Amino acid sequence: MEKTIEDMEEVLADLSAPVLAEAIEANHSEYLMDLGRSPQVTIHKDPELTWFLIGVPFPGFNRIIHARFEANDLDAKIESALAPFKSRGVPMLWHIGPGTQPSNLGERLVAHGFTHTA
């Protein structure tokens, strides 16, 4: 289960790579969600998917920042996740990281027309 910044108010005692990766991803997600703290923003957050859509035609303002899908029906889940952005006709970004599931999601996103950037 993903942790949020609220869950991580204590100083980390476990500095192992998996714990640090999870903390960094949680911090980054919360930072990005700050972009979505306006009444004009649509935010979606559930255990599988977190995104925000500001509607401005700039990809940085329309992002999927967390995805942890089961591997079954992955292409349908990707299309469903993209639907709000497509319906508004805005460019967007999809973040992937160590906690992204399934592990081949990046490859599937490329098959859906995304390009990988660092």
N, C-alpha and C positions, 0 to 999 in steps of 0.2 A: 504494500500500500504506500502511495506517495505521501511524503510528509510536506507540510507547508511551513512557512516561516514561523507561524504561531506555535507549531509543534517543536520548533528548534530554538527556543528562547535560551536554553542552557548552552554553555560552552561545550563543544564536542570533546568527549573524552576518548572516543574511539576514532583514531585518525587513519583507519584502514582505507584503501582506495575505494571500495564500494560505498562506505559511509560518506566519505568526502564527495564522491560523485553525486550521491543523492542530495547532499546538502547544497552543492553548487547548482544542481538542477532546480531545486526548490527555490533557492534565492533568485535565480534567473527568471523563473516563472512568475514569482511575486513581483519582481521588478517590471516585467513586461505587462503584468496585469494593472500596474499603476497607470499605464496608458489608457486603460479602459474604465477609469473612474469618472466618467462624464455621463450625464443623462442621455446624451445622444448615442451612446455606445451600447451595442448588444454584446452581452457576455454569456457564454455557455460553459458550464463546469459540471462534469460528472466523473465518475471513476475512470471512464474510458477516454474522455476527450475534454480538453479545455481550449477555448478559443475566444477571441474578441474581434468584433467587426465595428470599425468606426465609420466606414463607408466612404472615406476620402480615397480618391484613386491613387494611393501611394501604398505599396506593399507593406511598409513598416507599420502602418496603422491598421492592418487586417492580418491577423496571425492565428495559426494553430500552434499552441505552445506546449501541448502535452497530449500524447496519444499512447495508450496502452490497450491494444486490441488483442482479442483472441485471433489466431491465425485463420480460422474458418471464415469464409466470405469476405476476405480482406479487401478485394477490389470494390465490392459493394459498400463496405464501410468507408473506404476512401471517398467514393463518389458521394455518399451521404454527408460526410464531413465537409466536402467542398461545396455542397448545394447552396448554403447561405451566401457564400462569396460569389458564386456564379450567378445567383438570382439578383444580386445587387450590381453585378458587372464590375467588381473591383479586383485589382491584383492583390495577391496575398503571399505570405511566407508560411512555411510549415517547418517548425523546428523539430529536429531529432537529436537525441542524445543517448547516453548510456542506459537510461531507464526506458527508452522507447521500446514498445513491444508491438508486433513481433520483431525479431532481430533483422528481418529482411524488409521492413517497412520502407526504408530508404530506396531500395531497389524497386519496389512496387510504385513508389512515388515517381521515380524516373520514368517508369513505364506509363505513368499518367501525365507525362509532359513536364514534370519538374526538372530543374537542373540543380546539381549539388554545388553549393558554395561554402567556403570555410568561414 
